[in-house]
Structures are given as C-alpha cells and as structure tokens.
Amino acid sequence: MGTQPASRSQADFPAEMVAKVRADAAHDADLVGLFLQVLGVRAVPDKPVRLPARFLRHLRIGLRLFFWELQGFFFHREVGLGKARDVIRDAFLSLDDADADPTVLSRTVLRLSVERFAWNGPGELGAEVALDDALEDAALDALAAYLWACRPPVPTTPGPLP
C-alpha cells in the first residue's frame, strides 16, 4: 500500500515565497478582470456574470504568460507550454468542454514562478527579476566585478578615510 503525501501548510514554505505567490494571484485576478472588461464583460450587483472557475483559472494562466512574454521571459516555452495567445485561446475554447482541467498547466506555471523569478523582485525593485541557471562561481565573479566597478574612489591625498 502506498502512502499519501503529507499535506503541507503555508508555514512549510519561506515567507517570501508565500508573499510572492499571493502577490501574483492578486495581479492575475486584476489582469483577468481588466481583460474581461476590455472584452465587454461587465458585472454589476444586480446582474452578476458567472463564468466557470476552470475557465477563469485557464485564462489567468494565459494572461500571466502574456505578461511574462511582454517582459521578454519565455521560460514556459522551454518546458513545452504554448505561446500565451494560444493558452488564452484554449481558455475560451474550454468554455464548451466541461472536462477541461487546467490544473497541470496551473501547477507548471506556479512552479516556474517560484523557481525562475526572484521572490522579492517586484516588491523591492518594482519589476520581475528572472533568475538564470548561471553557475554559482560565475554569478559570484559577476557580482564581484560589479561591486568593484561601483566602489567609491580611493582618496589620493593623505587624510582620514570615509
């Protein structure tokens, strides 16, 4: 008999990663809402618009990929996912397919989000920061060269050091 994987709680993950996932979810929700409004889908309290959750999840993924592509990030293509516009199209086609399930796609994009982007990038720099697969030594060498280039000038006259 196989064992069930232990369920994990939010406390099992680094706080920065949890904050990044939450921020991405809020951003995705805003993108979906704006996208649907641009298409003319507007809800009001007395006339709500009900759309299948699976469709909204699928659309959310396509719009996130679109947002990445606009910034020049194509990690999703490297792992075999389609272009953003194709994923968005597939989301709309899934409206007629009650069996459509974007769970695997959603998990893949979530994994890419936490593995390939700096968790604090948007909060600290106001932008997504992609992490490369650079070798650790090469990354340290590049950082050392950058810090050396940015060092303050050494005074040429005797006197107290800053």
C-alpha positions in Angstrom: 0.0 0.0 0.0 1.4 3.4 -0.9 1.4 6.3 1.5 -0.3 9.6 0.9 2.0 12.6 0.6 1.8 14.7 3.8 -0.2 17.7 3.3 1.7 20.9 3.6 0.7 24.2 5.2 1.7 27.7 4.4 4.2 27.6 7.3 6.2 24.9 5.5 7.3 27.4 2.9 9.5 30.5 3.1 7.5 33.7 3.9 9.0 35.5 0.8 7.7 32.7 -1.5 4.2 32.8 0.1 4.1 36.6 -0.3 5.2 36.2 -4.0 2.5 33.6 -4.7 -0.1 35.9 -3.1 1.0 38.9 -5.0 1.0 37.0 -8.2 -2.5 35.8 -7.5 -3.8 39.3 -6.9 -2.1 40.6 -10.0 -3.5 37.7 -12.0 -7.0 38.5 -10.7 -6.6 42.1 -11.7 -5.5 41.1 -15.2 -8.4 38.7 -15.7 -10.9 41.4 -14.6 -9.4 44.1 -16.8 -9.2 41.7 -19.8 -12.8 40.7 -19.4 -13.9 44.3 -19.1 -12.0 45.2 -22.3 -13.9 42.4 -24.0 -17.1 44.0 -22.7 -17.9 41.5 -20.0 -19.0 43.7 -17.1 -20.8 42.6 -14.0 -23.0 44.8 -11.8 -24.5 43.8 -8.4 -28.0 43.2 -9.9 -26.6 41.3 -13.0 -23.6 39.2 -11.9 -21.6 37.4 -14.6 -21.0 33.8 -13.8 -18.1 32.1 -15.5 -16.7 28.6 -14.8 -13.8 28.6 -12.3 -11.8 26.3 -14.6 -12.2 28.9 -17.4 -11.0 31.7 -15.2 -8.0 29.7 -14.0 -7.1 28.8 -17.6 -7.5 32.5 -18.6 -5.4 33.6 -15.6 -2.6 31.3 -16.7 -2.7 32.6 -20.3 -2.6 36.2 -19.1 0.3 35.6 -16.8 2.2 34.0 -19.7 1.3 37.0 -21.8 2.6 39.3 -19.1 5.9 37.3 -19.0 6.2 37.4 -22.8 5.7 41.2 -22.8 8.7 41.4 -20.4 10.8 39.1 -22.6 10.5 36.0 -20.4 9.8 32.7 -22.2 10.6 30.1 -19.5 7.2 28.5 -20.2 8.2 27.7 -23.8 11.4 26.0 -22.6 9.3 23.4 -20.7 6.9 22.8 -23.6 4.0 25.2 -22.8 2.4 27.1 -25.6 2.6 30.7 -26.5 0.5 33.0 -24.3 -2.0 33.8 -27.1 -2.6 30.1 -27.7 -3.2 29.4 -24.0 -5.7 32.3 -23.9 -7.4 30.9 -27.0 -7.5 27.5 -25.4 -9.1 29.0 -22.3 -12.0 30.3 -24.4 -12.3 27.0 -26.2 -12.5 25.3 -22.9 -15.8 27.0 -22.2 -17.5 24.3 -24.3 -15.6 21.5 -22.6 -16.9 20.6 -19.2 -13.9 18.1 -18.8 -11.2 20.8 -19.4 -9.0 21.0 -16.4 -6.1 23.5 -16.3 -4.6 22.0 -13.1 -1.4 20.6 -14.6 -0.9 23.8 -16.6 -1.5 25.9 -13.4 0.9 23.8 -11.4 3.6 24.1 -14.0 3.3 27.9 -14.2 3.3 28.2 -10.4 6.5 26.1 -10.3 8.1 28.3 -12.9 7.0 31.4 -11.0 8.7 30.4 -7.8 11.7 28.8 -9.3 12.6 31.3 -12.1 11.7 34.6 -10.5 13.2 36.4 -7.5 10.5 36.4 -4.8 11.3 39.9 -3.7 11.8 41.4 -7.1 8.5 43.2 -7.6 8.4 44.5 -4.0 11.9 45.8 -3.8 12.7 46.7 -7.4 9.2 47.2 -8.9 9.9 44.6 -11.6 10.1 40.9 -12.1 13.7 39.7 -11.8 14.4 36.4 -13.7 16.9 34.0 -12.1 19.3 32.4 -14.5 20.8 28.9 -14.3 24.3 30.5 -14.0 26.9 28.6 -12.2 27.4 29.8 -8.7 31.1 30.7 -9.3 30.2 32.6 -12.5 27.5 34.5 -10.6 29.9 35.4 -7.8 32.5 36.5 -10.3 30.0 38.8 -12.0 28.8 40.2 -8.6 32.4 40.8 -7.6 33.2 42.6 -10.9 30.1 44.8 -10.5 30.9 45.7 -6.9 34.5 46.5 -7.9 33.3 48.8 -10.7 30.9 50.6 -8.3 33.4 51.1 -5.5 34.0 54.7 -4.3 37.2 56.3 -5.5 40.2 55.9 -3.2 41.5 59.3 -2.0 44.8 60.3 -3.4 45.8 62.7 -0.7 46.5 61.7 2.9 43.7 62.2 5.3 41.0 60.3 7.2 39.2 57.6 5.3 35.4 57.9 4.9 
